[in-house]
Structure formats: C-alpha cells, structure tokens
Amino acid sequence: MSLHPHHHHDHAAPDYNRAFAIGVVLNVIFVVVEVVYGVLANSLALITDAGHNLSDVMGLLLAWGASYLAAKRPSLRRTYGYSRAPILASMFSGLLLLAAVVLISWEAIRRLFEPSEPVGQTIMIVAGIGVLINSLTAWFFVSGKDHDLNIRGAYLHMAADALVSLGVVISGLVIWKFGLNWFDPLSSLLIAVVIFWSTWHLLKDSLNMAVDTVPRDLDPHAVRQWLSGQPGVAGLHDLHIWPMSTTETALTAHLLMPEPPADDTFLHALASQLQQEFNISHATIQIERSDEGHPCRQSKNCAR
C-alpha cells in the first residue's frame, strides 16, 4: 500500500517580477555611470564596483529567469516542471561571483605596486549613489529572503553591494582628505573579501541542494524519529528527503506496519502533519506488512 498525498498551499507565491525588472534597470544604469566616472577619476575601486554590479545584474537576470521557469507547469517529460531552475541559478550566480573575486584581487594587487592618483570626491559621490540604489534593490527582496534560496541570493547580492559601495565612499574620503592613493586598491581587496564571504554560504547551500542534500534547516533524525513513533509503525526504511526546489521539500519512506490501516485516512493525516511539522510538501509513503524478502536499500541508515 502506498500513496502520494499532496498538501496544497492556500496562498500564492509572491510575484517578484516587478522587483527583478526595477533592480536590473537601476543597476544597469548605475554600472554605466560607475564605469564612466571610474575612468575619469582613475579609480580602480569604482571600476571594480562596476564589474561587481555587472555580475549582480547577470545574477538578477538568472534569478528572474529561474523564477519564471519554476512557475511553469509540469509536463509528461518534466514531471517536476522546472522546479530546480532556481537552485541552478543560485549555483551559477555564486560561481560567477567567485570568478569576479579572483579578477578583482588580481587587479588590486597589481595596482598596489603601481598606484595611480584617483579623484576622491568623484569616488564618494558616485559610490554614494550606489549605496542608495543597492539598498533600494535589496529592500525589494526582504520579504522572501528567509523562504527562498533564489530570492535570498538576490537579496544578499544587493545588500552586499550596498556595503561595498559604502566602503568605496570611505575609500574616496580617505584619498580626498589624506592623499593615501594606495587605499584605493586596498579597498578593492576588502571588496573582494566581502563578496567572497557573502557568496560562499549561498554557493554551498545551492551546491548541496543540487546534489539532493537534506535542506539545512531540516533535521533528518527528527523526521526519522517522528515517523517511527507514529501509531502502528514497527519499522522504517528507505527514508529519502531532498529539495525539489528552493522552496519545496520532498520525502519518500517505507513504513513497516504489521496491521496496516484499512483506508487512506492515516496517510493523508501523515502528509498534512509532515507539512505542518517539517514543511515537507511532497510526501510519498509506502506501507508494508512485512520486510521479509525486501531488504533495506539504505544499509547504513536503516531503522528497525
């Protein structure tokens, strides 16, 4: 006896299309401004920040496209639809940012040995605009950052950019007031560290999701104990928990019940409780009267 009961949400997922569109437009305009004034002011920090913002535009486009694909209905060939698109988008976005870190660090180290004379006031003004634009864009994604890795990626990129731009403002102030031109490439190295730090956890989470690791906010031991403790359950094996997307988790399990329920009420209640207790929205449960002749497929993780 097996059943795949679904728990349906009564509320629709937030629509971030407008947030993505405004964020992309604002950041593209700002990238152009930063490049122009970075060249005029001879500031590596501004040009570096422009490159980072450009990578974030690409990250926003990836996240936007992934959100669109994830909303498409499943088909006979793609039975889960494109629910994994946001996971892949988060992973590629993280890899893109890590590549930017390498390029930024390389150029900054070169400039430390060949310092230029940037114009501090120009750096401050342009980067100050960046603080406002990036803070506004980050604010668009605040509501979804704790529920969707894809949206969290967009939020973290923009929030980090706001901090980076603030760092560039400080760099411009130091150069303007004290004439410490070497502070420009040094601030670029600090920017690279901030980007790396903000990207690492996002990349790790997306890579874990891509290889079907149990979501980090879910304790598999607690799920196993909870299922094993259900009335009439004498054993549990072949338990699998994995992320279907950045917002949905799936589970399959075989329950050993010598006296199985007469109807599907038990299974429907189990699925509903899994949703409420562990936020597992897709549960497939197979009930077996005996496990003779059906050895556990997870020899290291069997629970009898």
C-alpha positions as CSV (number, residue, x, y, z in Angstrom):
1,M,0.0,0.0,0.0
2,S,1.4,3.4,-1.0
3,L,0.1,6.8,-1.6
4,H,1.4,10.2,-2.6
5,P,-0.8,12.7,-0.8
6,H,-0.2,16.4,-1.5
7,H,-0.5,19.3,0.9
8,H,-1.8,22.3,-1.1
9,H,-1.0,25.9,-0.1
10,D,-3.8,28.3,0.1
11,H,-1.7,31.3,-0.6
12,A,0.0,32.2,-3.8
13,A,3.8,32.7,-4.0
14,P,4.8,36.3,-4.1
15,D,5.4,37.8,-7.5
16,Y,8.9,39.3,-7.8
17,N,8.8,40.1,-11.5
18,R,8.5,43.8,-10.9
19,A,11.3,43.8,-8.3
20,F,13.6,42.0,-10.7
21,A,12.8,44.4,-13.5
22,I,13.3,47.5,-11.5
23,G,16.5,46.1,-9.9
24,V,18.0,45.2,-13.3
25,V,17.2,48.6,-14.9
26,L,18.6,50.6,-11.9
27,N,21.8,48.5,-11.7
28,V,22.5,48.6,-15.5
29,I,22.2,52.4,-15.4
30,F,24.5,52.6,-12.4
31,V,27.1,50.3,-14.0
32,V,27.4,52.7,-16.9
33,V,27.8,55.6,-14.6
34,E,30.4,53.9,-12.5
35,V,32.5,52.9,-15.5
36,V,32.4,56.4,-17.0
37,Y,33.4,58.1,-13.7
38,G,35.8,55.4,-12.7
39,V,37.8,56.0,-15.9
40,L,37.5,59.8,-15.5
41,A,38.5,59.7,-11.8
42,N,41.2,56.9,-12.5
43,S,39.6,54.9,-9.7
44,L,40.1,51.1,-9.6
45,A,37.6,51.0,-6.7
46,L,34.8,52.4,-8.9
47,I,35.6,50.2,-11.9
48,T,35.9,47.2,-9.6
49,D,32.5,48.0,-8.0
50,A,31.0,48.5,-11.6
51,G,32.3,45.0,-12.5
52,H,30.7,43.6,-9.4
53,N,27.5,45.3,-10.1
54,L,27.5,44.0,-13.7
55,S,27.9,40.4,-12.3
56,D,25.0,41.2,-10.0
57,V,22.9,42.3,-13.0
58,M,23.6,38.9,-14.5
59,G,22.8,37.3,-11.2
60,L,19.4,39.1,-11.1
61,L,18.7,38.0,-14.6
62,L,19.5,34.4,-13.8
63,A,17.3,34.5,-10.7
64,W,14.5,36.2,-12.6
65,G,14.6,33.6,-15.4
66,A,14.7,30.8,-12.8
67,S,11.7,32.2,-11.0
68,Y,9.8,32.3,-14.3
69,L,10.7,28.8,-15.2
70,A,9.9,27.5,-11.8
71,A,6.3,28.8,-12.2
72,K,5.8,26.7,-15.4
73,R,3.5,23.7,-15.0
74,P,5.0,20.1,-15.1
75,S,4.7,18.1,-18.3
76,L,4.9,14.4,-19.2
77,R,8.7,14.7,-19.8
78,R,9.4,17.2,-17.0
79,T,7.3,15.7,-14.2
80,Y,8.6,18.2,-11.7
81,G,8.5,21.1,-14.2
82,Y,11.4,23.4,-13.8
83,S,11.4,23.5,-10.0
84,R,15.2,23.0,-9.9
85,A,15.9,26.1,-12.1
86,P,16.3,28.4,-9.1
87,I,18.8,26.0,-7.5
88,L,20.9,26.0,-10.7
89,A,20.6,29.8,-11.0
90,S,21.8,30.3,-7.4
91,M,24.8,28.0,-8.1
92,F,25.8,29.7,-11.3
93,S,25.4,33.1,-9.7
94,G,27.7,32.0,-6.9
95,L,30.4,30.7,-9.3
96,L,30.1,33.9,-11.3
97,L,30.8,36.0,-8.2
98,L,33.8,33.8,-7.2
99,A,35.3,34.4,-10.7
100,A,34.8,38.2,-10.1
101,V,36.6,37.9,-6.7
102,V,39.7,36.4,-8.5
103,L,39.8,39.1,-11.1
104,I,39.3,41.9,-8.6
105,S,42.0,40.6,-6.3
106,W,44.5,40.2,-9.2
107,E,44.0,43.8,-10.4
108,A,44.0,45.3,-6.9
109,I,47.4,43.6,-6.1
110,R,48.8,44.9,-9.4
111,R,47.7,48.4,-8.5
112,L,49.2,48.2,-5.1
113,F,52.6,48.1,-6.8
114,E,51.6,50.6,-9.4
115,P,49.5,53.2,-7.6
116,S,47.5,55.8,-9.5
117,E,46.1,59.1,-8.4
118,P,42.3,58.8,-8.2
119,V,40.0,61.7,-7.6
120,G,38.5,61.1,-4.1
121,Q,35.4,63.4,-4.3
122,T,34.2,61.9,-7.5
123,I,34.5,58.4,-6.0
124,M,32.5,59.5,-2.9
125,I,29.6,60.9,-5.0
126,V,29.2,58.1,-7.4
127,A,29.6,55.3,-4.8
128,G,27.1,57.2,-2.6
129,I,24.5,56.9,-5.3
130,G,25.4,53.2,-5.4
131,V,24.6,52.8,-1.7
132,L,21.1,54.2,-2.3
133,I,20.4,52.1,-5.5
134,N,21.6,48.8,-4.0
135,S,19.8,49.4,-0.7
136,L,16.6,50.0,-2.5
137,T,17.0,46.9,-4.7
138,A,17.8,44.8,-1.7
139,W,14.7,46.1,0.1
140,F,12.5,44.7,-2.8
141,F,13.6,41.1,-1.8
142,V,13.5,41.4,2.0
143,S,10.1,39.6,2.3
144,G,11.3,36.4,0.6
145,K,14.9,36.1,1.8
146,D,14.1,33.6,4.6
147,H,11.9,31.4,2.4
148,D,13.5,31.0,-1.0
149,L,17.2,30.5,-1.7
150,N,16.9,32.1,-5.1
151,I,15.4,35.3,-3.6
152,R,17.9,35.2,-0.7
153,G,20.7,35.1,-3.3
154,A,19.3,38.3,-5.0
155,Y,18.9,40.0,-1.6
156,L,22.4,39.1,-0.4
157,H,23.9,40.3,-3.6
158,M,22.2,43.7,-3.4
159,A,22.8,44.1,0.4
160,A,26.5,43.2,0.0
161,D,26.7,45.7,-2.9
162,A,25.3,48.5,-0.6
163,L,28.0,47.7,1.9
164,V,30.7,47.6,-0.8
165,S,29.6,50.9,-2.2
166,L,29.7,52.3,1.3
167,G,33.3,51.0,1.5
168,V,34.1,52.8,-1.7
169,V,32.7,56.1,-0.2
170,I,35.1,55.7,2.7
171,S,37.9,55.0,0.3
172,G,37.2,58.2,-1.6
173,L,37.1,60.2,1.7
174,V,40.5,58.8,2.8
175,I,42.0,59.7,-0.6
176,W,40.5,63.1,-0.6
177,K,41.4,64.1,2.9
178,F,44.7,62.3,3.4
179,G,46.0,61.7,-0.1
180,L,46.5,58.0,0.6
181,N,46.2,56.7,-3.0
182,W,47.2,53.2,-2.1
183,F,43.9,53.0,-0.1
184,D,42.0,52.6,-3.5
185,P,43.4,49.2,-4.4
186,L,43.4,48.2,-0.7
187,S,39.6,48.9,-0.6
188,S,39.3,46.8,-3.8
189,L,40.8,43.9,-1.9
190,L,38.4,44.5,1.0
191,I,35.6,44.5,-1.5
192,A,36.8,41.1,-2.8
193,V,36.7,39.7,0.7
194,V,33.2,40.9,1.3
195,I,32.0,39.4,-2.0
196,F,33.6,36.1,-1.2
197,W,32.1,36.0,2.3
198,S,28.6,36.8,1.1
199,T,28.8,34.4,-1.7
200,W,30.3,31.3,0.0
201,H,27.3,30.3,2.0
202,L,24.9,30.9,-0.9
203,L,27.1,28.7,-3.2
204,K,27.4,26.0,-0.5
205,D,23.7,25.8,0.0
206,S,22.9,25.7,-3.7
207,L,25.5,23.0,-4.3
208,N,24.0,20.9,-1.5
209,M,20.6,21.4,-3.0
210,A,21.8,20.4,-6.4
211,V,23.0,17.0,-5.1
212,D,19.8,16.4,-3.1
213,T,21.2,17.0,0.3
214,V,18.6,17.3,3.1
215,P,17.8,21.1,3.5
216,R,20.0,22.6,6.2
217,D,17.0,23.8,8.2
218,L,15.6,20.3,8.5
219,D,16.8,17.6,10.9
220,P,16.6,14.2,9.2
221,H,17.0,12.4,12.6
222,A,14.0,14.3,13.9
223,V,11.9,13.3,10.9
224,R,13.0,9.6,11.2
225,Q,12.1,9.6,14.9
226,W,8.8,11.2,14.3
227,L,7.8,8.7,11.6
228,S,9.0,5.8,13.6
229,G,6.9,7.0,16.6
230,Q,3.6,7.0,14.7
231,P,0.9,4.6,15.9
232,G,1.2,1.1,14.4
233,V,4.6,1.7,12.9
234,A,7.0,-1.1,13.7
235,G,9.9,-0.1,11.4
236,L,11.1,2.4,8.9
237,H,13.5,2.1,6.0
238,D,14.4,3.8,2.6
239,L,13.8,7.3,4.0
240,H,14.8,10.0,1.5
241,I,14.5,13.7,2.0
242,W,15.5,16.2,-0.7
243,P,14.8,19.7,-2.0
244,M,12.6,19.7,-5.1
245,S,13.2,23.5,-5.5
246,T,14.4,26.3,-3.3
247,T,11.0,26.4,-1.5
248,E,9.7,22.8,-1.6
249,T,10.9,19.6,0.1
250,A,10.0,16.1,-0.8
251,L,10.1,12.8,1.2
252,T,9.7,9.1,0.4
253,A,9.7,6.4,3.1
254,H,8.7,2.8,3.6
255,L,6.8,2.1,6.9
256,L,6.6,-1.4,8.3
257,M,3.1,-1.8,9.8
258,P,2.0,-5.4,10.6
259,E,-1.6,-4.2,10.9
260,P,-1.9,-1.5,8.1
261,P,-4.8,1.0,8.2
262,A,-8.0,0.0,6.4
263,D,-8.1,3.2,4.4
264,D,-6.1,6.2,3.3
265,T,-7.0,8.4,6.3
266,F,-3.7,7.6,8.1
267,L,-1.6,8.6,5.0
268,H,-3.5,11.8,4.4
269,A,-3.1,12.8,8.0
270,L,0.6,11.9,7.9
271,A,1.2,14.1,4.9
272,S,-0.6,17.0,6.5
273,Q,1.4,16.7,9.7
274,L,4.7,16.4,7.8
275,Q,3.8,19.7,6.1
276,Q,3.0,21.4,9.5
277,E,5.9,20.0,11.5
278,F,8.7,19.9,8.9
279,N,7.5,22.0,5.9
280,I,7.7,18.8,3.7
281,S,5.1,19.5,1.0
282,H,5.5,16.3,-1.2
283,A,5.4,13.0,0.8
284,T,5.3,9.6,-0.7
285,I,4.7,6.8,1.9
286,Q,4.7,3.1,1.2
287,I,3.3,0.8,3.8
288,E,4.5,-2.8,4.1
289,R,3.1,-5.6,6.3
290,S,6.5,-7.3,6.5
291,D,10.0,-6.6,5.3
292,E,10.9,-10.2,4.5
293,G,12.4,-10.5,1.1
294,H,12.6,-6.8,0.8
295,P,16.0,-5.8,2.4
296,C,16.6,-2.2,3.2
297,R,18.2,-0.2,0.3
298,Q,19.9,2.1,2.8
299,S,22.0,-0.5,4.7
300,K,23.9,2.2,6.7
301,N,20.8,4.1,7.6
302,C,18.1,1.5,8.3
303,A,16.0,1.9,11.4
304,R,14.0,-1.1,12.6
